[in-house]
Amino acid sequence: MWSRLHNDFAMTCLVMAVYSAAHLWDSLKLVCSENLRGYGWSVQQIIFINYMPYFFSLQFQPASEFQASGTDAESVQQFYDLLTGSMDVIRSWVDKVPGFGELLRDDQDLLFDAAFLELLVLRLAYRSNAAEGKLIFCSGVVLHRLQCLRGFGDWLDAILEFSSSLQELNMDLSAFSCIAALVMVTERHGLKEPKRVEELQARLVTSLKEHVALSTPTPARSAQLSRLLGKLPELRSLCTQGLQRIFYLKLEDLVPPPPMLDKLFLDTLPF
């Protein structure tokens, strides 16, 4: 009984962490900022929203009206800005995950650095509308696919394909919260206390199993759990594609990457 209450409490905390971490406004607001106009963003695309995108009806121009604007260097800078803005938001969320703060600080940093691109993709895919090309970033910025294509390259289409498959699962916020936490809380090379990470991972898996058991009809429970957990290796692959994209942009050398992204790239480079 106590274990069940503990897991319910942990799930509640995890969902609350998702809501609070974005530091976004409670109601939909349109923001027109002069320092963003240089990227060709109109007031309709500079939108800050609550974490739950489907609470709102976002208004977009038809895709045919979007045109690539700005220089290649500006597009690359936009790419870096979107990543660094998302990094701040995701780090804030990570620090609120129940049990994560009990890990060694060095292990917390290692887990975050290793999982950042996976979390970026997962959160972006969960919010966005792939069919309409609407991309909703962690920072609240909403852009059309065509506005991001130069910076993201082929990685963008892979993210949108993942978004379509993710949304076919009809994942609710509680399941999403557990999957997001499991993306980060997993075995990584270099952990100083891997046993504690393993124990936290086991608690998260238990919370996910119990939630699926309560929210999914009996015949579909096992399949739904497998489909949810099956997204984790897909995210690893998408993370590698993201690192390859950053590597390509570094070689292109139009804009130097921000120090935090450069460090992330060097620390997690798998090739």
C-alpha positions in Angstrom: 0.0 0.0 0.0 2.8 2.4 0.9 4.6 1.6 -2.3 1.5 2.4 -4.3 1.0 5.7 -2.5 4.7 6.6 -3.0 4.4 5.9 -6.8 1.2 7.9 -7.1 2.9 10.8 -5.3 6.0 10.5 -7.5 3.8 10.5 -10.6 1.9 13.7 -9.4 5.2 15.4 -8.7 6.6 14.4 -12.1 3.5 15.8 -13.9 3.6 19.0 -11.9 7.3 19.3 -12.8 6.4 19.2 -16.5 3.9 22.0 -16.0 6.1 24.2 -14.0 9.5 23.7 -15.7 8.9 25.7 -18.9 8.6 29.0 -17.1 6.0 29.9 -19.7 2.9 32.1 -19.1 -0.4 30.6 -18.0 -2.3 32.0 -20.9 -1.5 32.4 -24.6 0.3 35.6 -25.4 1.6 37.1 -28.6 5.0 38.8 -28.3 6.5 41.0 -30.9 10.2 41.6 -30.1 12.4 43.9 -32.2 15.5 41.7 -31.7 13.7 38.7 -33.2 12.5 40.5 -36.3 15.9 40.0 -37.9 15.1 36.3 -38.3 12.0 37.0 -40.3 9.6 35.9 -37.6 6.2 37.7 -37.6 4.1 38.3 -34.5 2.0 35.2 -35.4 5.1 33.0 -35.1 6.6 34.5 -31.9 4.2 32.8 -29.5 4.7 31.9 -25.9 2.4 29.2 -24.7 1.7 27.0 -21.7 3.4 23.6 -21.8 0.1 21.9 -22.9 -0.2 22.9 -26.6 -3.6 21.3 -27.2 -5.2 23.7 -24.7 -4.9 26.4 -27.4 -5.8 26.8 -31.0 -2.7 28.2 -32.6 -3.2 30.4 -35.7 -0.7 29.9 -38.6 -0.3 31.3 -42.0 -0.8 28.7 -44.8 2.5 26.9 -45.6 2.6 28.4 -49.0 3.0 31.8 -47.5 6.2 30.9 -45.7 9.4 31.7 -47.4 13.0 31.2 -46.3 14.3 34.6 -45.1 17.7 35.9 -43.9 21.1 34.7 -44.7 22.5 31.2 -44.2 24.4 32.5 -41.2 21.2 33.9 -39.7 19.5 30.5 -40.2 22.3 28.7 -38.4 22.2 31.3 -35.6 18.5 30.7 -35.3 19.2 26.9 -34.9 21.7 27.6 -32.1 19.3 30.0 -30.4 16.5 27.5 -30.5 18.7 24.8 -28.9 20.2 27.0 -26.2 16.8 28.4 -25.3 15.4 24.9 -25.0 18.4 23.8 -22.9 17.6 26.3 -20.2 14.0 25.2 -20.0 14.8 21.5 -20.0 17.4 21.9 -17.3 14.9 23.6 -15.1 12.5 20.7 -15.7 15.2 18.1 -15.0 16.0 19.6 -11.6 12.4 19.1 -10.6 12.1 15.4 -11.5 11.5 13.5 -8.2 14.6 11.8 -7.0 16.9 13.3 -9.5 18.2 15.9 -7.0 19.3 13.1 -4.7 21.9 11.9 -7.2 25.5 13.1 -7.1 25.8 16.5 -8.8 28.4 15.2 -11.3 26.0 12.3 -12.2 23.2 14.8 -12.6 25.3 16.9 -15.1 26.4 13.8 -17.0 22.9 12.5 -17.4 21.6 15.9 -18.5 24.3 16.4 -21.1 23.9 12.9 -22.5 20.1 13.2 -22.7 19.6 16.8 -23.8 19.1 16.3 -27.5 16.9 13.2 -26.8 14.7 15.3 -24.5 14.7 18.2 -27.0 13.4 15.9 -29.7 10.8 14.2 -27.4 9.4 17.4 -26.1 9.3 19.0 -29.6 7.7 15.9 -31.1 5.1 15.8 -28.4 4.0 19.4 -28.9 4.3 19.8 -32.6 1.8 19.2 -35.5 3.8 17.3 -38.1 0.9 17.2 -40.6 0.7 21.0 -40.7 4.5 21.6 -40.2 4.0 23.4 -36.9 6.9 23.2 -34.5 6.5 24.3 -30.9 9.8 24.6 -29.1 10.4 24.3 -25.3 11.0 28.1 -25.1 7.5 28.7 -26.5 8.7 29.8 -29.9 6.4 28.5 -32.7 7.7 28.2 -36.2 6.8 26.5 -39.5 9.0 23.7 -40.8 10.2 25.9 -43.7 11.5 28.4 -41.3 13.7 25.8 -39.6 14.8 23.7 -42.6 18.1 25.5 -43.3 19.3 25.2 -39.7 18.1 21.7 -38.9 18.6 20.1 -42.3 17.5 16.5 -42.7 17.3 16.1 -38.9 14.1 18.1 -39.0 12.2 15.6 -41.2 13.4 12.8 -39.0 12.0 14.7 -36.0 8.6 15.3 -37.7 8.4 11.6 -38.7 9.0 10.7 -35.1 6.4 13.2 -34.0 3.8 11.5 -36.2 4.5 8.1 -34.8 4.6 9.4 -31.2 1.2 11.0 -31.5 -0.3 7.8 -32.9 0.2 6.4 -29.4 -2.2 8.9 -27.9 0.2 9.3 -25.0 -1.3 11.3 -22.1 0.8 13.7 -20.0 1.5 11.2 -17.2 2.9 8.6 -19.6 4.9 11.3 -21.4 6.3 12.6 -18.1 7.6 9.1 -17.2 9.1 8.5 -20.7 10.8 11.9 -20.5 12.3 11.1 -17.1 13.4 7.6 -18.4 15.2 9.3 -21.3 17.4 11.0 -18.8 17.6 8.5 -16.0 19.4 5.6 -17.6 22.8 3.9 -17.6 25.5 6.2 -19.1 29.2 5.7 -19.3 31.1 7.6 -16.6 28.5 7.6 -13.8 30.0 7.6 -10.3 27.1 6.0 -8.6 25.3 3.9 -11.3 23.4 1.9 -8.7 21.5 4.9 -7.5 20.6 5.8 -11.1 19.5 2.2 -11.7 17.2 2.4 -8.6 15.6 5.6 -9.7 15.1 4.2 -13.2 13.4 1.2 -11.7 11.0 3.4 -9.7 10.1 5.4 -12.9 9.5 2.2 -14.8 7.2 1.0 -12.0 5.3 4.3 -12.1 4.9 4.0 -15.9 3.6 0.4 -15.6 1.1 1.2 -13.0 -0.2 4.2 -14.9 -0.6 2.1 -18.1 -2.4 -0.6 -16.1 -4.9 2.0 -14.8 -5.3 4.0 -18.0 -5.3 1.3 -20.7 -7.9 -1.5 -21.4 -6.6 -4.9 -20.3 -6.0 -6.5 -23.8 -3.9 -3.5 -24.9 -1.8 -2.9 -21.8 1.3 -5.0 -22.6 1.4 -3.7 -26.2 1.0 -0.1 -25.1 3.8 -0.4 -22.6 6.1 -2.0 -25.2 5.3 0.8 -27.7 6.0 3.5 -25.2 9.4 2.0 -24.1 10.2 1.3 -27.8 10.5 5.1 -28.3 13.6 5.2 -26.2 16.0 3.6 -28.7 14.4 5.7 -31.5 15.4 8.8 -29.5 19.0 7.6 -29.2 19.2 7.4 -32.9 17.7 10.9 -33.4 20.2 12.2 -30.8 23.0 10.9 -33.0 21.5 12.6 -36.0 21.4 15.8 -34.1 25.1 15.5 -33.1 25.9 14.9 -36.7 24.0 18.1 -37.7 25.9 20.1 -35.1 29.2 18.6 -36.4 28.3 19.6 -40.0 27.5 23.1 -39.0 30.8 23.4 -37.1 32.6 22.3 -40.2 30.6 24.8 -42.3 31.8 27.4 -39.9 29.3 30.1 -40.8 28.6 30.8 -37.1 30.6 29.5 -34.1 28.4 27.3 -31.8 27.6 28.7 -28.4 30.1 27.4 -25.7 27.4 25.3 -24.0 26.5 23.5 -27.2 30.2 23.1 -28.1 30.8 21.4 -24.8 27.8 19.2 -25.1 29.0 18.1 -28.6 32.5 17.3 -27.4 31.2 15.4 -24.3 28.7 13.2 -26.1 30.3 12.7 -29.5 29.7 9.1 -30.4 31.6 9.1 -33.7 
